[in-house]
């Protein structure tokens, strides 16, 4: 697809969406950009749509169309969208870009004025309050122009600025850049770091290991360089598991900070160093020494707290001569260069084993946890019922790893792309963070669902890891159907709320609280009944009773969220507090008679759940036996021989492996033996067994 076709298709998509959903083209554009930048890991949290135009002090024009806050990096980002043209593609010139950047800056500079002039229920009031209070000491402001125009070639770089001594960065995402991102195989815009911008000769390194899959180097990276890299690129340098760990556990380690400030010369001795990966490096040899001059797609897979702590010290401990102390610090770094083709397979494992000695739970290793693999397999296998006159069923596509959906049609023919999209419609694709949001609402945790993608997912991952250990069969086909039912509920509630005359903003929070409150009300006042999620799955849409219930309930929730007596001025921030949900639980919500009629007997639902769990246990047993057979008798014999020179298996372990030899004579290990055999195999692999 060429650039012009890409833009036309995008604009047609916006036209359809805003006419169907009662939105605006700017809102749909922001939603699209938010989705692709989250997927590309440029952003950590969804862009909150917040259209505001006004006149500030000294007649300054003010305009923003959205904002986001990156808690890990402590960055506040504002977004501005110029008018979308449905004719030929325009050009964004430097004069217009500077004008838009100035208007967005004015929102920050005139936050006090906006607060004084705005109604308290308006989202701009809440953001102005946060700029004056919560975000008063952010590390950086980022201002983005998002446009369907093509950026003028005369715009080479945008000079950074500052507001009240806080750095301001300017970014333009024009149609060319969005097109390049859409066409990239990985769906990510890789960071390319020119080390010569930070060091005179590059980063010294020693070759350490080389295989067909990766090449490893040992480096001694200066603490100042590591801090500057993090302050330039933020958490984009951190592999996803590390980001989630830091967000959950806190980004600055007091022990590391103490060493930086009080014993910088001992840092190398005290610190375990960092492990990192890259997709490519450029090397330069001088006087027998090897230097890295450029790194593509650098990802720190272990040592995130070390990196963040060095960066924080450089920014926030200047009065303690932190800059001079950082110059005396060196950090050992193991760098594995992995090809893009092998990255998705190897980097999660590198991350897993690099973190194996740290308190990073399996829940932090998101996409490789068996829960996600099972959900992915179910999503590819079962068809949703055919509805709306269609003569075929469709899949609800669970994207376990970023970019999977796009990869399905990468370089595909037009016919095969259409066939795939017909069977797996784009509006039926959902991601890990989507799933977490839906099921946090299902579990009556709307404040967690409102906390943003990564935080919401981290909480869900903790719960899932514990539940999986208790009984993994709980996560079965019926569970997946409940996930889809929640997706349908959320997506259709979103459309319903947007069409209400009273609706102003805070849609995501209204929807999360409305659905959780309905679920909680059923559990509290109708204990013998349950919501029939299976019926939503079968119909693939909401009934009239559900629609009427959402209309009546959402207005009550909206009034609650914007109540003048709320203890937190910013409504979005208030919705993230557990206290908000505690208060919402006490709201009186009347369930409509027509809605109550559609409830199912709780005993019947519980019986269905037991049956689904039992069925999943049988499926798991069969899959385990199939896996034993697929590994092959020759590999089991090899494991027995390998153990003679690498004695890591106990006699009991070997007895289980020996049971596989009976397959040659048609005698298969029992179900229980198969479970134990796979555990023995995993133990051997951890000890270096290569198969």
Secondary structure, 3 states (H helix, E strand, C coil): CCHHHHHHHHHHHHHHHHHHHCCCHHHHHHHHHHHHHHHCCCCCCCCEEEEEEEECHHHCEEEEEEEEEECCCCEEEEEECCCCCCCCCCEECHHHHHHHHHHHHHHHHCHHHHHHHCCCCCHHHHHHHHHHCCCCCCCEEEEEEECCCEECCCCCCCCCEEECCEEEEEEEECHHHHHHHHHCCCCCCCCEEEHHHCCCCCEEEEEEEECCCEEEEEEEEEHHHHHHHHHHHHHHHECHHHHHHHHHHCCCCHHHHHHHHHCHHHHHHHCCCEEEEECEEEEEEECCEEEEEEEECCEEEECHHHHHHHHHHHHHCHHHCHHHHHCCCEEEEEEEEECHHHHHHHHHHHHHHHCCCCCCCHHHCHHHCHHHHHHHHHHHHCCECCCCCCCCCECCEEECCCCHHHHHCCCCCHHHHHHHHHHCCHHHEEEHHHHHHHHHHHCCCHHHHCCCHHHHHHHHHHHHHHHHHHHHHHCCHHHHHHHHHHHHHHHHHHHHHHCCCCCCCCHHHHHHHHHHHHHHHHHHHCCCEECCHHHHHHHCCCCHHHHHHHHHHHHHHHHHHCCCCCCCCCHHHHHCCHHHHHHHHCCCCCCCHHHHCCCEEHHHHHHHHHHHHHHHHHHHHHHHHHHHHHHCHHHHHHHHHHHHHCCCCCHHHHHHHHHHHHHHHCCCCCHHHHHHHHHHHHHHHHCCCCC
